[in-house]
C-alpha cells in the first residue's frame, strides 16, 4: 500500500459492531469523485447476501451508463486494527457483505466485501482497470 496514494481517510462505523479510522486506496475503476463524495464517516446500515450483490454487479458491468469502482480499506493505524478485524469478522462469520447507508451524489451503491489476505479476488470483480 505504501506505493499507492490514499484517496480518502475517515471513519467506518457500524453501530454496536465497530468504529475505526481507515484509509481508502484505489484498486480498479474511476476514483475522481470518490475523495469528494465519500462522507467523513461511512455508516454501515446492514447486511446483504453476496448473491444479491453479485447479481447487481453483473447487471452493472453490462451497463454503459454506470461504472464499477473498487477501493480497498485499510486501518489508518495499528491501534485501529482491532476494530477493523472485528468488522471483518462480523461479516465474514455471517457470510454477508456490508451495505453503506449514507451514499452521496455520484456513489449510488457501496458495499463492503470482507476478503481475507488468502481469499481469491471474486471473478465478478475482474478484470481490474487500475493499480490492482
N, C-alpha and C positions, 0 to 999 in steps of 0.2 A: 504493500500500500504506500510505502514511502515515495515511490516514483509517481504516484497519482496525485492530482490536485483534488482537494476537498471541494465538493460542490455545495455542501450545506452542513451546518452544525446546529444542533438544537436538542430538544428532549423528545423521547418516545415515552408515552405514558399509556398504560392500561391499568385503570383503577383496580386496586386490590391485587394486582399481579406484580407490576414493576414500573418504575420510572427512572430513567437514566439519561445522561448526556451522551450523544452519539454524533458521529460524523458520517456523511454520505459520500461515497466515491462512485464515479461513473463506471458502468460495465458495458452497456450497449444502448444505442439509440441516441436521441437528441436530448441535450441537457440544458439548452439555453434558457428555458423558462423555469426550470426546477429551482434554481437558487432563489428566485424571486417568489415563486408560487408556493413552495413548501412553508408552512407556518412555523413559528418558533417552537411550538410543541405539536407533535403529531399524536393525536389521540386515537387509540385503537378502540373501535366501537364494538367489536365482537369477533366471532369466528365464522369461517366459511369452509365448506368442503373443497378439497383440491379438485374434484371432478367439475364442480361448478366453475372454478377459476380456469381450469384448462379448456373447458368448452368455450368460455368467454374469450380467452386468449386466441383460440383457434379462429373464432369469428373476427376478432380484431386484426389478426395478421392478414386476413383476406380483404380487409377494408382499405380503400385507397385514401380515405379522409382521416384515418386515425393512425396514431403512432404508438409503438410499444417501447417504453424506456425502462431499462433495468439499472438499478443502483444497489450498491452494497452498503449496509450499515455496519459500522464497527464502533465499539465503545470508545469514547473520547479519551479515557484514562484507564489505568489498571483498576482503580477503585470502582469504576462503573461496570467492570466485567461481571460481578456477581449478579447485578440486576439484569444485565444483558443475557446472561446464561439462564436466569430464572424465566425470562420471557420466552427464550428459545425453547426451554424445557416444557413450558406450559403448552405451547402449540405442538411441538414435536410429540409429546406423550399422548396428545388427543387426536393426532392425525389431522390437524386442521391448520389453515392459514389465518392470518390476521386481516381484518378489514379496517381500513382507516376511515374515521368518521368525519374528519374536517378537511375535505379536499377544497381546492381553490379553483380559479377560473380555467387554467389550462390543463390541470390534472383532473380527469374525470373519475377514475377509479385508481385506488392504490391498495395493494395487498402486500402483506409481509409473508414471505415464504421461508419457513425455517429449513435451512440446509446446514448440515454439519460439514466440517472440512473434508470428510471422507465421502460425502454424498456426491453422486454424479450430477451434473447440470441437467435439469429436466429438458428432454428433447423439444418440448413445445417452446422453450425459450431460445433455442438455437436457430439459425446461426447468429453469433454476436456480430454487431456492427459497431465497433468501438474498441476501447482498451482491453475488454475482456476480463 
